């Protein structure tokens, strides 16, 4: 149970902020039924998946079937998922002009589904797939149909390997994404760090830009993070915090 006095302090920080942003990780989407990576029941705790292998670009190039068959039930069903309270409340704060942008590590598209318009996707997106050989592109829905039928997609033009525009380990982040994240963070006088352990680099350095420029960071996560000692407020229950905020008039 989060302290009501701290929740009221958070409301005041948000209300008085000049440039508020959010940095989101996998934890915000657990409320939408999407497993996270390091939490209970997360990808790194599953015995049927080698989490380091599934998103390794070298292994993908050798054997894309491992990625497609293992990600079938947590990526290629994303069109069936709906935004949860964190996504909807962040979208509301943006509509009110309070939240200036979201910097996300997530690839589930739920911020956009909720109505958020300024979303920086640090780790890419599965909404587009492309052939690694000839560059031909496909929409998520076209590939999802095949993957759900346990078919490993191949390019119908050249037979090449098709890959989602998601950043795998061993790849560079999308052009300009990290730089835009740093820019937003640097301008922020308040950053809400939500559902992230802040362990995945270089994305985890983004909140540091807020702190270095004199801004405040609030962390809401059910596990400790390396920045807890520098946070103005810390909460451990995303649903409770955002149910509280959803009942406030800003």
RODO-2510 file (C-alpha; in nm, 4 decimals, decimal comma):
residues 250
     n   res          X          Y          Z
     1     x     0,0000     0,0000     0,0000
     2     x     0,1462     0,3329    -0,1063
     3     x     0,1315     0,6183     0,1421
     4     x    -0,1504     0,8631     0,0657
     5     x     0,0716     1,1572     0,1583
     6     x     0,3283     1,0490    -0,1003
     7     x     0,0550     1,0060    -0,3610
     8     x    -0,0602     1,3608    -0,2927
     9     x     0,3016     1,4797    -0,3256
    10     x     0,3154     1,3081    -0,6657
    11     x    -0,0046     1,4831    -0,7720
    12     x     0,1487     1,8162    -0,6722
    13     x     0,4705     1,7445    -0,8622
    14     x     0,2747     1,6616    -1,1761
    15     x     0,0427     1,9598    -1,1376
    16     x     0,3306     2,2031    -1,0899
    17     x     0,5603     2,0570    -1,3561
    18     x     0,6548     2,2633    -1,6571
    19     x     0,7715     1,9761    -1,8783
    20     x     0,6672     1,6308    -1,7563
    21     x     0,7614     1,3133    -1,9423
    22     x     0,7299     0,9404    -1,8805
    23     x     0,9851     0,6646    -1,9291
    24     x     0,8090     0,3286    -1,9502
    25     x     0,9218    -0,0319    -1,9329
    26     x     0,7613    -0,3726    -1,9515
    27     x     0,5988    -0,3398    -1,6103
    28     x     0,3339    -0,0976    -1,7366
    29     x     0,2006    -0,3629    -1,9737
    30     x     0,1720    -0,6464    -1,7215
    31     x    -0,1610    -0,4871    -1,6292
    32     x    -0,2675    -0,5498    -1,9893
    33     x    -0,1794    -0,9179    -1,9654
    34     x     0,1638    -0,8957    -2,1274
    35     x     0,4454    -1,0658    -1,9364
    36     x     0,7482    -0,8561    -1,8516
    37     x     1,1106    -0,9680    -1,8708
    38     x     1,2558    -0,9943    -1,5215
    39     x     0,9520    -0,9981    -1,2929
    40     x     0,7539    -1,2944    -1,1675
    41     x     0,6477    -1,5037    -1,4659
    42     x     0,8591    -1,2875    -1,6970
    43     x     1,0488    -1,3946    -2,0048
    44     x     1,3722    -1,4510    -1,8137
    45     x     1,1990    -1,6878    -1,5697
    46     x     1,0418    -1,9164    -1,8316
    47     x     1,1958    -2,2598    -1,8786
    48     x     1,0673    -2,2995    -2,2346
    49     x     1,2424    -1,9902    -2,3715
    50     x     1,6061    -1,8881    -2,3842
    51     x     1,5490    -1,5158    -2,3406
    52     x     1,9025    -1,4247    -2,4492
    53     x     1,8741    -1,6293    -2,7672
    54     x     1,5277    -1,5178    -2,8779
    55     x     1,6321    -1,1554    -2,9324
    56     x     1,9905    -1,2200    -3,0442
    57     x     2,0434    -1,0879    -3,3971
    58     x     2,3204    -1,3344    -3,4846
    59     x     2,1103    -1,6301    -3,3794
    60     x     1,8096    -1,4853    -3,5625
    61     x     2,0060    -1,4646    -3,8857
    62     x     2,1067    -1,8298    -3,8480
    63     x     1,7673    -1,9587    -3,7396
    64     x     1,4719    -1,7154    -3,7465
    65     x     1,2346    -2,0012    -3,6630
    66     x     1,3337    -1,9881    -3,2949
    67     x     1,2212    -1,6263    -3,2633
    68     x     0,8961    -1,6712    -3,4531
    69     x     0,7863    -1,9918    -3,2825
    70     x     0,8788    -1,8743    -2,9329
    71     x     0,7396    -1,5192    -2,9668
    72     x     0,4108    -1,6382    -3,1117
    73     x     0,2232    -1,6057    -2,7827
    74     x     0,3603    -1,2721    -2,6616
    75     x     0,4300    -1,0638    -2,9735
    76     x     0,2073    -1,1996    -3,2470
    77     x    -0,1058    -1,1668    -3,0373
    78     x    -0,0504    -0,7982    -2,9574
    79     x    -0,3459    -0,6952    -3,1710
    80     x    -0,5660    -0,8728    -2,9155
    81     x    -0,4308    -0,6688    -2,6228
    82     x    -0,5930    -0,3507    -2,4929
    83     x    -0,4331    -0,0635    -2,2994
    84     x    -0,4356    -0,0735    -1,9203
    85     x    -0,4752     0,2055    -1,6642
    86     x    -0,1185     0,3370    -1,7006
    87     x    -0,1506     0,3709    -2,0778
    88     x    -0,4902     0,5416    -2,0606
    89     x    -0,3907     0,7820    -1,7841
    90     x    -0,0700     0,8866    -1,9605
    91     x    -0,2757     0,9541    -2,2728
    92     x    -0,5159     1,1667    -2,0655
    93     x    -0,2288     1,3665    -1,9155
    94     x    -0,0986     1,4313    -2,2667
    95     x    -0,4407     1,5510    -2,3827
    96     x    -0,4469     1,7892    -2,0858
    97     x    -0,1126     1,9307    -2,1969
    98     x     0,0680     1,8086    -1,8855
    99     x     0,2650     1,5165    -2,0281
   100     x     0,4932     1,6229    -2,3121
   101     x     0,5972     1,2787    -2,4314
   102     x     0,6587     0,9128    -2,3565
   103     x     0,9935     0,7416    -2,3993
   104     x     0,9298     0,3689    -2,3999
   105     x     1,1333     0,0513    -2,3999
   106     x     0,8192    -0,1412    -2,4963
   107     x     0,7305    -0,2815    -2,8365
   108     x     0,3628    -0,3585    -2,7672
   109     x     0,2080    -0,0449    -2,9264
   110     x    -0,0276     0,0019    -2,6297
   111     x     0,0638     0,3669    -2,5709
   112     x    -0,0466     0,4454    -2,9247
   113     x    -0,3634     0,2379    -2,8854
   114     x    -0,4475     0,4390    -2,5735
   115     x    -0,4211     0,7621    -2,7717
   116     x    -0,0726     0,8874    -2,6849
   117     x     0,0704     1,0812    -2,9775
   118     x     0,4281     1,1634    -2,8755
   119     x     0,5841     0,8204    -2,8228
   120     x     0,9561     0,7560    -2,8698
   121     x     1,0074     0,3815    -2,9216
   122     x     1,3651     0,3162    -2,8118
   123     x     1,3598    -0,0510    -2,9085
   124     x     1,1695    -0,0260    -3,2337
   125     x     0,8301    -0,1610    -3,3300
   126     x     0,6758    -0,4825    -3,4629
   127     x     0,4214    -0,2818    -3,6612
   128     x     0,6533    -0,3087    -3,9633
   129     x     0,8593    -0,6073    -4,0818
   130     x     1,1143    -0,6051    -4,3596
   131     x     1,3202    -0,8489    -4,5635
   132     x     1,6847    -0,8484    -4,4590
   133     x     1,7879    -0,9222    -4,8187
   134     x     1,5799    -0,6994    -5,0458
   135     x     1,4146    -0,4595    -4,8012
   136     x     1,0535    -0,5371    -4,8910
   137     x     0,8121    -0,4411    -4,6100
   138     x     0,5047    -0,5979    -4,4513
   139     x     0,2543    -0,4848    -4,1890
   140     x     0,2291    -0,6619    -3,8547
   141     x    -0,1081    -0,8162    -3,9429
   142     x     0,0286    -0,9853    -4,2553
   143     x     0,3087    -1,1544    -4,0624
   144     x     0,0997    -1,2324    -3,7540
   145     x    -0,1379    -1,4517    -3,9581
   146     x     0,1536    -1,6682    -4,0697
   147     x     0,3200    -1,6898    -3,7294
   148     x    -0,0028    -1,7901    -3,5584
   149     x    -0,0204    -2,0806    -3,8019
   150     x     0,3369    -2,1704    -3,7005
   151     x     0,4752    -2,0648    -4,0389
   152     x     0,8145    -1,8955    -4,0382
   153     x     0,7698    -1,6027    -4,2793
   154     x     0,9952    -1,5719    -4,5826
   155     x     1,0104    -1,2974    -4,8411
   156     x     0,7833    -1,3770    -5,1341
   157     x     1,0078    -1,1745    -5,3651
   158     x     1,3537    -1,3128    -5,2920
   159     x     1,3100    -1,5823    -5,0266
   160     x     1,5040    -1,3778    -4,7713
   161     x     1,4570    -1,3652    -4,3958
   162     x     1,1825    -1,1352    -4,2691
   163     x     1,2519    -0,9478    -3,9456
   164     x     1,0350    -0,7170    -3,7337
   165     x     1,1631    -0,3613    -3,6953
   166     x     1,2387    -0,4420    -3,3310
   167     x     1,5883    -0,3856    -3,1960
   168     x     1,7568    -0,7174    -3,1185
   169     x     2,0661    -0,7585    -2,9025
   170     x     2,3610    -0,6779    -3,1267
   171     x     2,1742    -0,4123    -3,3280
   172     x     2,1805    -0,0353    -3,3086
   173     x     1,8744     0,1413    -3,1723
   174     x     1,6460     0,3017    -3,4337
   175     x     1,8018     0,6089    -3,5925
   176     x     1,7306     0,9169    -3,3847
   177     x     1,5266     0,7397    -3,1159
   178     x     1,7831     0,7559    -2,8369
   179     x     1,8778     1,1117    -2,9268
   180     x     1,5114     1,2165    -2,9107
   181     x     1,4777     1,0406    -2,5769
   182     x     1,7789     1,2284    -2,4443
   183     x     1,6349     1,5565    -2,5726
   184     x     1,3002     1,5067    -2,4005
   185     x     1,4697     1,3920    -2,0814
   186     x     1,7008     1,6939    -2,0794
   187     x     1,4036     1,9308    -2,1065
   188     x     1,2061     1,7533    -1,8358
   189     x     1,1679     1,9054    -1,4938
   190     x     0,9812     1,5873    -1,3961
   191     x     1,0188     1,2369    -1,5351
   192     x     0,7956     0,9474    -1,4295
   193     x     0,9922     0,6212    -1,4546
   194     x     0,7282     0,3502    -1,4788
   195     x     0,7639    -0,0263    -1,4782
   196     x     1,1344    -0,0387    -1,5624
   197     x     1,4235    -0,1908    -1,3692
   198     x     1,6576     0,0490    -1,5529
   199     x     1,8989    -0,2309    -1,6313
   200     x     1,8902    -0,2432    -2,0119
   201     x     2,1476    -0,0141    -2,1684
   202     x     2,1677     0,2338    -2,3259
   203     x     1,7968     0,3076    -2,2697
   204     x     1,8433     0,3055    -1,8926
   205     x     2,0615     0,6167    -1,9143
   206     x     1,7702     0,8320    -2,0343
   207     x     1,6416     0,9373    -1,6872
   208     x     1,9947     1,0489    -1,5954
   209     x     1,9579     1,3356    -1,8428
   210     x     1,6655     1,4688    -1,6408
   211     x     1,8626     1,4484    -1,3174
   212     x     2,1742     1,6056    -1,4686
   213     x     1,9704     1,9031    -1,5872
   214     x     1,8141     1,9662    -1,2484
   215     x     1,4879     1,7795    -1,3006
   216     x     1,3202     1,5357    -1,0625
   217     x     1,2583     1,1658    -1,1156
   218     x     0,9735     0,9641    -0,9654
   219     x     0,9994     0,5843    -0,9855
   220     x     0,7069     0,3426    -0,9814
   221     x     0,8268    -0,0159    -1,0059
   222     x     0,7864    -0,3379    -0,8102
   223     x     1,1607    -0,4033    -0,8072
   224     x     1,4569    -0,1925    -0,7037
   225     x     1,6350     0,0198    -0,9646
   226     x     1,9844     0,1744    -0,9741
   227     x     1,8268     0,5228    -0,9494
   228     x     1,6127     0,4653    -0,6396
   229     x     1,8620     0,6592    -0,4299
   230     x     1,8186     0,9654    -0,6531
   231     x     1,4422     0,9581    -0,6913
   232     x     1,2225     1,2224    -0,5311
   233     x     0,9499     0,9631    -0,4714
   234     x     0,9367     0,5847    -0,5018
   235     x     0,6256     0,3671    -0,5323
   236     x     0,5910    -0,0062    -0,5891
   237     x     0,2358    -0,0455    -0,7225
   238     x     0,1617     0,0973    -1,0671
   239     x    -0,2077     0,0139    -1,0604
   240     x    -0,2627     0,1830    -0,7251
   241     x    -0,0695     0,4946    -0,8234
   242     x    -0,2496     0,5368    -1,1539
   243     x    -0,5922     0,4636    -1,0145
   244     x    -0,5201     0,7492    -0,7730
   245     x    -0,4092     0,9823    -1,0536
   246     x    -0,7059     0,8865    -1,2710
   247     x    -0,9373     1,0229    -1,0031
   248     x    -0,7685     1,3628    -0,9967
   249     x    -0,8599     1,6726    -1,1916
   250     x    -0,5480     1,8418    -1,3262
***
